[in-house]
């Protein structure tokens, strides 16, 4: 079991080192966490934010895994089905990110608006 955790951690570290978009999502997660403390989110809001942040991160990791596997399988010759697989995985990340923006607007929008006025 410890070996499984080691493999998972190794994969996470590799993805953080190699994937620009994962770094961007992690920076956004850090910003949202700081904003959560600034705006003193309620417990249920933290739960929604946590689920949303991890949904985006998990989608990005799955997208990365699919991209790497497809790239290995096609060996430089991008088959139309391989392109579709990569595009669909990227679309999943896009949907998760759009959801995150919507959740952020719902939870933080009114608080930010009040501070701006």
C-alpha positions as CSV (number, residue, x, y, z in Angstrom):
1,X,0.0,0.0,0.0
2,X,2.9,2.4,0.8
3,X,4.3,1.7,-2.7
4,X,1.0,2.8,-4.2
5,X,1.1,6.1,-2.3
6,X,4.7,6.5,-3.4
7,X,3.7,6.0,-7.1
8,X,0.8,8.4,-6.8
9,X,3.0,11.1,-5.1
10,X,5.6,10.6,-7.8
11,X,3.0,11.1,-10.5
12,X,1.8,14.3,-8.8
13,X,5.3,15.7,-8.4
14,X,6.0,14.9,-12.1
15,X,2.8,16.6,-13.3
16,X,3.5,19.7,-11.2
17,X,7.1,19.9,-12.6
18,X,6.1,19.3,-16.2
19,X,2.6,20.6,-16.8
20,X,2.2,24.4,-17.1
21,X,-1.6,24.3,-16.8
22,X,-1.5,22.3,-13.6
23,X,0.8,25.1,-12.2
24,X,-1.8,27.6,-13.2
25,X,-4.6,25.7,-11.6
26,X,-2.5,25.3,-8.4
27,X,-1.9,29.0,-8.3
28,X,-5.6,29.7,-8.7
29,X,-6.3,27.2,-5.9
30,X,-3.9,29.1,-3.7
31,X,-5.6,32.4,-4.5
32,X,-9.0,31.0,-3.8
33,X,-7.8,29.6,-0.5
34,X,-6.4,33.0,0.5
35,X,-9.6,34.7,-0.5
36,X,-11.6,32.1,1.5
37,X,-9.7,33.2,4.6
38,X,-10.0,36.9,3.8
39,X,-13.8,36.6,3.3
40,X,-14.2,34.2,6.2
41,X,-16.1,31.6,4.3
42,X,-18.7,29.4,6.1
43,X,-18.0,25.7,6.5
44,X,-20.4,24.7,3.6
45,X,-18.7,27.3,1.3
46,X,-15.3,25.8,2.1
47,X,-16.7,22.4,1.3
48,X,-18.0,23.6,-2.1
49,X,-14.7,25.4,-2.8
50,X,-12.7,22.3,-1.9
51,X,-14.8,20.0,-4.1
52,X,-14.5,22.5,-7.0
53,X,-10.8,23.0,-6.7
54,X,-10.1,19.3,-6.5
55,X,-12.4,18.6,-9.4
56,X,-10.3,20.9,-11.6
57,X,-7.0,19.4,-10.3
58,X,-8.2,15.8,-10.9
59,X,-9.5,16.7,-14.3
60,X,-6.1,18.2,-15.2
61,X,-4.3,15.1,-14.0
62,X,-6.5,12.8,-15.9
63,X,-6.1,15.0,-19.0
64,X,-2.3,14.8,-18.6
65,X,-2.4,11.0,-18.2
66,X,-4.6,10.6,-21.3
67,X,-2.3,13.0,-23.3
68,X,0.8,11.1,-22.3
69,X,-0.7,7.7,-23.0
70,X,-2.0,8.8,-26.4
71,X,1.3,10.4,-27.3
72,X,3.1,7.2,-26.4
73,X,0.6,5.0,-28.4
74,X,0.6,7.0,-31.6
75,X,4.4,7.6,-31.6
76,X,4.3,10.9,-33.4
77,X,1.6,10.0,-35.9
78,X,-1.6,11.7,-34.6
79,X,-4.5,9.5,-35.6
80,X,-7.9,11.3,-35.8
81,X,-9.1,9.1,-32.9
82,X,-6.1,10.0,-30.8
83,X,-6.8,13.7,-31.5
84,X,-10.4,13.3,-30.4
85,X,-9.3,11.5,-27.2
86,X,-6.9,14.4,-26.4
87,X,-9.5,17.0,-27.3
88,X,-12.2,15.4,-25.2
89,X,-9.9,15.1,-22.2
90,X,-9.0,18.8,-22.6
91,X,-12.8,19.6,-22.8
92,X,-13.3,17.9,-19.5
93,X,-10.7,20.3,-17.9
94,X,-12.4,23.2,-19.6
95,X,-15.8,22.3,-18.2
96,X,-14.3,21.8,-14.7
97,X,-12.6,25.2,-14.9
98,X,-15.8,26.9,-16.1
99,X,-17.7,25.3,-13.2
100,X,-15.0,26.6,-10.9
101,X,-15.4,30.2,-12.2
102,X,-19.2,29.9,-11.7
103,X,-18.8,28.6,-8.2
104,X,-16.3,31.4,-7.5
105,X,-18.7,34.0,-8.7
106,X,-21.5,32.6,-6.6
107,X,-19.4,32.4,-3.4
108,X,-17.1,35.4,-3.8
109,X,-19.0,37.7,-6.2
110,X,-21.3,39.4,-3.8
111,X,-18.6,39.8,-1.2
112,X,-16.2,41.4,-3.7
113,X,-19.0,43.6,-5.0
114,X,-19.8,44.9,-1.5
115,X,-16.1,45.8,-0.9
116,X,-15.9,47.6,-4.3
117,X,-18.8,49.9,-3.5
